[in-house]
C-alpha cells in the first residue's frame, strides 16, 4: 500500500502520504473504554416525549392575542390549554394561509414570530425547531387539508388533526389522552377486520384481497392478537355493530365503498359512511348504540372516510359527466369537511384514540400496479400490523406509508420531464401522480402520538426528565 492517501487538508498544497508500515497494527488497536462523545443520547424516533422528537400543537395564527397568550394557546379551548400545559414544554406553532410551507413560533418577550420552514429544519422542542408529532386544531377554513398533506410529506413529521367537536367531547378526549388510556396492556389484543366484497369487477374485491386479507392474516398468525373477521356477505352494518358491541376491539380495519350520495345532491351528514354488503350505509349512531370505542384505533379504506376537499384534488381528471366526474364535482360542492363517522367516534363518551382514512376517493390504480398486477399495499400492512400492534404511535406508524410519496413524486417528475421533452405520452405521468396524491391524502384524525398498548413486550415510553 505505497500509493499516497489523499486528504482534504490544505497548507499551500494538498496533504497526502502513503500508509506507514505500522498502519495495520494501528487499525487493530483496542478501543479505549470510557470514551465519551458529544453526540446526544440515543432516543427512539417514535418517542414523542424525547426533547429531540417532541410533541406540539398547531393553531391558526391570529393577531387578537398577546404573544404570551399565543405561546400558551389561550385562543384554543381550555382542554387543549390543559393538554399543552401537561405536556410542557410543548411548543404551540402557528400557520398562515399566505405562508403554506412554513410554521410560525412565538417566544416570550419577542413581538414577531420565528418563521420555520417545514422541510429541512431541526426537529424537537428547542427554540428554532419543529416537534415531530404535530396535532392540528382548527377549522378547515383556517388549517386546510393541504397543510396536513404537506406535513405528511415530511419524513420527520407525524401529523394528526383533532376535528371540531363539542366542549364535553373535547374534554373527554383530552382527559383520556392524559391518563385514562394508560391501563396495563391486555393479555390479548382484540382486532376486527370488516371487508365488503360485492363482485369480482368491483374495487371492493380488490380492497379485500390486497388490504383487508393481508392484515387479517398478519393478525391471525400473531399469538398475542385475537382477530374477528367479517367479509363478503357477512360484512353488514348489523354484523359490524353486533361484533363491536360483543368484542370491543382495540384495532378495527375496514375496507368498503364510502357513501357519497344521493346523486345530484350528496348528503354531508352521511358523507363517507361505510357502505355494507347489502349496499346500505352504516349509521355511526347505530354503531355507538351498543358500543364505546374506548381507546380503539380505526383504519377505514373508503371513499371520503376521513372527509372531502374543495376543490377536489382530482378535478378534471376524469371524463366530463362520467359518474366519477359528477361525484367529485358534487362532493367538492359540499366544501372541505371532516367526515361525520370519525367525528362521532372521537366524540364518544369513551372516545376513539384515532381514525385513519382518506380524503376523497382512493382508486384501483393507487393500490395495484396495473402492468404487473402486483399489490402496492405492503407498507400499509406494515403500518397496521408491525408498527401499530407493537405499540408505536399512530402518526409514526403511518409514516411507512407516507414515505413512498417521495418516490412517487420523483417518478412523477421524471415522467413529466419525458413528456415535456417529447419522449413519452402524457399518460405515463398518470400512475405516479395518482399514487402520490393518494398517499399524501391518507390522514390521521386525533392525536398522532396515541398508541395501542402492546401485548408483545415492547417497552413503554419512559418520560424524559422535564417532560
C-alpha positions, 0 to 999 in steps of 0.5 A: 500500500505505497500509493499516497492517501489523499486528504482534504487538508490544505497548507499551500498544497494538498496533504497526502502520504502513503500508509506507514508500515505500522498502519495495520497494527494501528487499525487493530488497536483496542478501543479505549473504554470510557470514551465519551462523545458529544453526540446526544443520547440515543432516543427512539424516533417514535418517542414523542416525549424525547426533547429531540422528537417532541410533541406540539400543537398547531393553531391558526395564527391570529393577531387578537392575542398577546404573544404570551397568550399565543405561546400558551394557546389561550385562543384554543379551548381550555382542554387543549390549554390543559393538554399543552400545559401537561405536556410542557414544554410543548411548543404551540406553532402557528400557520398562515394561509399566505405562508403554506410551507412554513410554521410560525413560533412565538417566544416570550418577550419577542413581538414577531414570530420565528418563521420555520420552514417545514422541510429541512429544519431541526426537529424537537422542542428547542427554540428554532425547531419543529416537534415531530408529532404535530396535532392540528386544531382548527377549522378547515377554513383556517388549517386546510387539508393541504397543510396536513398533506404537506406535513405528511410529506415530511419524513420527520413529521407525524401529523394528526388533526383533532376535528371540531367537536363539542366542549364535553367531547373535547374534554373527554378526549383530552382527559383520556389522552392524559391518563385514562388510556394508560391501563396495563396492556391486555393479555390479548389484543382484540382486532376486527377486520370488516371487508365488503366484497360485492363482485369480482369487477368491483374495487371492493374485491380488490380492497379485500384481497390486497388490504383487508386479507393481508392484515387479517392474516398478519393478525391471525398468525400473531399469538398475542392478537385475537382477530374477528373477521367479517367479509363478503356477505357477512360484512353488514352494518348489523354484523359490524355493530353486533361484533363491536358491541360483543368484542370491543376491539382495540384495532378495527380495519375496514375496507368498503365503498364510502357513501357519497350520495344521493346523486345530484345532491350528496348528503354531508351528514352521511358523507363517507359512511361505510357502505355494507354488503347489502349496499346500505350505509352504516349509521355511526349512531347505530354503531355507538348504540351498543358500543364505546370505542374506548381507546380503539384505533380505526383504519377505514379504506373508503371513499371520503372516510376521513372527509372531502376537499374543495376543490377536489384534488382530482378535478378534471381528471376524469371524463366530463359527466362520467359518474366519477366526474359528477361525484367529485364535482358534487362532493367538492360542492359540499366544501372541505369537511371532516367526515361525520363517522370519525367525528362521532367516534372521537366524540364518544363518551369513551372516545376513539384514540384515532381514525385513519382514512382518506380524503376523497376517493382512493382508486384501483390504480393507487393500490395495484400496479396495473402492468404487473398486477402486483399489490402496492399495499405492503407498507400499509400492512406494515403500518397496521400490523408491525408498527401499530400492534407493537405499540408505536404511535399512530402518526409514526406508524403511518409514516411507512406509508407516507414515505413512498410519496417521495418516490412517487413524486420523483417518478412523477417528475421524471415522467413529466420531464419525458413528456415535456421533452417529447419522449413519452405520452402524457399518460405515463405521468398518470400512475405516479401522480395518482399514487402520490396524491393518494398517499399524501391524502391518507390522514390521521384524525386525533392525536398522532402520538396515541398508541395501542398498548402492546401485548408483545413486550415492547417497552413503554415510553419512559418520560424524559426528565422535564417532560 
